[in-house]
């Protein structure tokens, strides 16, 4: 039986070096997009930086270690990664921005099937954030960071 694990091992055995390069290239692209998102409020920062961490983890231990020790990681992802908490306004901002991007995409694509797929993804994303990510106030966030530094 053809399983996902079998396919993954097959691809990794035959194309492991190529896949590592692809992971690293995609990691740097998502890092650039996440960094641009810090400056431009239209682009969500956190999802791109989370993806960067994942891609660097798959591509290179050295780059992953560099990323998790960077100021960007510590400022935007460390608390989420360690405690699964986000500031309330950050979570709402992500939901709104990604929602707007999805809605624009839905109206610009003239495919009913793609519109349905986008709506399902949007609903799953919102459900994940509401049910799985603990939202805390700025004061609670500061207290959590201070308690971790003590």
ABEGO torsion letter per residue (X at the ends): XBBAAAAAAAAAAAAAAAAAAAAAAAAAAAAAAAAAAAABAABBAAAAAAAAAAAAAAABAAAAAAAAABAAAAAAAAAAAAAGBBBAAAAAAAAAAAAAAAAAAAAABABAAAAAAAAAAAAAAAAAAAAABBBBBAAAAAAAAAAAAX
